[in-house]
Amino acid sequence: MASRILKFDVYDKSKKDLINEIDKYNKVHIISGNPEVLTNGLNNEKLFKNFTSENSIIIPDGIGTIVSSKIVGQPVEEKIAGIELMDELLKKYEKEGKSVYLLGAVQSTLEECILKIKNKYPKINIAGSHNGFFKLNDCMDIVEDIKNSGAHALFVAMGCPRQEIFISDNMDKLPCKVYMGVGGSFDVFAGKVQRAPKWMINMGLEWLYRVSKEPYRIKRLGVIPKFIIKVIKEKNSIKNSI
């Protein structure tokens, strides 16, 4: 039920299967496993421990991860975009009456995100929220607010690796069942950022669209070929050792 990429087990089934799988966990951290996030996991001992724990699921979010799964001979069934999974979970939790907490983005974007989510899912219970501007080493008031909210799921939109560090630091302190870092998803829900056209998403070209709209992102693309090269080198190393 996983594609082994470097030192990580990446979920290799469908998004529909994943949603059913999440329910089996008492507590789970869903990690959007694109090359940037996984590289941070390799370079940070705390994140590596969290990413490889039995309470974590790494989803194949990113063309670099999809390509890598094919290189290692364990292709994933489909790409699972973090924002699409978040949307599916919101739909599910609205039906089930389960509450969510939203943490991240600037205050105005967060408020607009909440408004748009409530417009789309009128019965959703947003138990609490807080913007993403605070110190990670001085945020016990926020942790207490999340705890007191009684939220079933916590969505954190503070970018990598900040959101993953927050979850890793506080997952054991909180009663939430589902934890997920969702990057810029609040901006998309709020209408501040547009996703690529469907045909580009289907062709694995969403990264190109995002760079065309936000040229500063081009510097971050360098992690993709480096990640793939690392995967190839490890595969060859294993092959030569046999």
N, C-alpha and C positions, 0 to 999 in steps of 0.2 A: 504493500500500500504506500510505497514511497520510492522516489528516484534518488539515489545516493549521489549527491553532487558535492565534491570536496569532502568536508566533514559533516555535511548536513543531509537530513532526510527531508526531501521536498515532496509534498502531497502530489500524487500522480493520478487521482481520479477526477471525476467531474465536479462542477460547482454544486450540483444537486446532491451528489453523494456527500460532499463536504458539509453541507448544511445539516444533513442527518448525522454525520460523524460528530459535529460540534456538540450535539445534545448528549453524547455519551460521556462527556467530560464533566467532572465535578467543578473544575476550574481550568480554563484554557486561555493561552495567549496565542492569538492568530497573527503571524508575522508575514508581511508582504515581502516575499523573498525575491526581490530584484537584486542584481549584482551589487548595487551600492549598499543595500541593507546587509546582505550576506558578507560582504567584504568587511563592514564594520563589525559584524559578528565574529569574524576570524581574528580581528585585531584588538578586540576588547574581551578580556577574560570574563567579566561579569555577563556581557551579552552572550558570549559563547555558551556559558553554562545555562543560561535561560533558553537560548535557541535550541539547545540539544536536550532539554529536559523532557520528561514524559508528559508535561503539561503544556507543551507547545506544538503548534502546527504551522509549518512553513508552507505558504501557498506560492505557486509559480506565477509571480507577477512581474513580467518583464521579458522582452525578447531574448535578452542574454541568458536568462535562466532556461527558457524554452530550448534554445540552441544547445545549451550545456547538457540538458537532459538527453538530447539526441546523441551528443558526442559520447556520453558514457554508456550509450546503448540501452537507456531506460527512459524512453520518451514519456513525458506526461500526457495525459489524455487531452487536456486543454489549458489554455492560459486562464488564470483566475485573477482578474483585476480587483484590487482592494476596494475601490469605490463601488464596483458592481456587487461585491459580496456584502459590503456595508448596507447597500440599498436593499438587498434581499433579506438581510437580517432585520432591518427596520420594518419591512413588510411583514415578516414572520412575527416579530415581537408585538406589532400592533394587533394582529389577530389573536395572539396568545395573552395579551394584557400584561406583557413584561415591560418594565421600565428601562430607560437608557440614560446615561450621563454623557454629555459632550464636553470635552476639554481641549481647548486649543484655539488658534487663530486670533486675530485682533477682535476687540469687542464688537465692533460694527458688523464684521463679517460673521461672527458667531451668532449674533442676533438675527441677521438675515437668513443664515443657514437654518436656524430653529424655525423661523417663520415659513420658509419654503418646505421644510420637512413636514411641518404640521399641515400645510396646505395639501401636500401629497398624501400624507397619512394622518387624517384628522383625529383618529382615536389613539395615536401614539402617546405614550406617557413619557415625556422628557422630565425625569425626576430632578435634574439639576444641570448646571453648566458653569464653566469658568473659562476665561480667555487663557491663552498660552503664555502670557507674559508674567513670569515669576521665576524665582531661583529654585533650581532643583534641590538644593541643600537647605532650603528654608520654605517648605510648602506644607507643613503639617496641618495648617488650617484648611487647605484644599483637600488633603487626604481625608480629614475628618468630615468635610462637607460631602465628599463622595460616599464615605462610609454611612453617614446619616441619611443619605438620599435613598438607600435601599435599592439602588439600581442593579438590574440584572446584568447589563452590559455597559462597558466603558469604552468609548471611542475617543482616541487621543490623536489630535491633528497638530503636531508640533515639529514635524520633519524628523528625518533620520540624522543622527542616532538619538536625539533628545527624547522623542516619544518612547522609543524602546527602552531607554535608560529609566525613564519615569515608571514605566510598567514593571520593569525588572526590580526596581527598588521598592515598589509598593504593592505588588501583586499579593504577597503573603499577608499584608496588613489589611487588605480590603476584602469584603464579602462578595464582591461582584463575581459572576460566573464566567463572563466572556470579556476579554481584554483585546483591543485591537488598535494598532497604530495605523492611521489612515492618511498620513501625509497632507496633501493639499485638497483632500476631499471636501472639507467644509467650504472652501472657496468655490468648488464646482457646484455643490448644492446651493450655495448662496447666489450663484449666477455671476460671480466675479471672474471665473475662468471657464472657458468652454472646452469640452473634450473634443478630440479629433472626430472627423466624420466616420461613420460606421465602417466604410470600406477601408479606411486607413487602419482602424483598430483591428479589423479582421485580417489585414495583411501584415500586422506587426509593425506598423509604421507610426504608431501614436507618438513615439519619442521624437520623430521628425517634425510632426505637427507642433508639439510643445516647444521644440527649439525654435521653430519659425515664429512662434508667438512670443517666446521669452528667450532671446538669444543668449542671455547669461547662463542658461542651462548647458550650453555646449561644453563648458569646462568639465561638467559632471559626466559627460558621455564617455570620457576616457576610461572610466572604471569598467565599462562593458568589455572591450577587447582584452584588457588586462585580466579580467575574471575568466574569460573564455580561454585565454592562453594558459592560465594556471590550471584550468580543468584539463586541457590537452596534455600538459606536462605531467600531471598526476596520473592520467590514464596511461601514458607511455611508460611512466616509472613503474606502475603496477604490472604492466604488460611485460616489461623487461626483467622484472624480478621473479616472474613465474618460470 
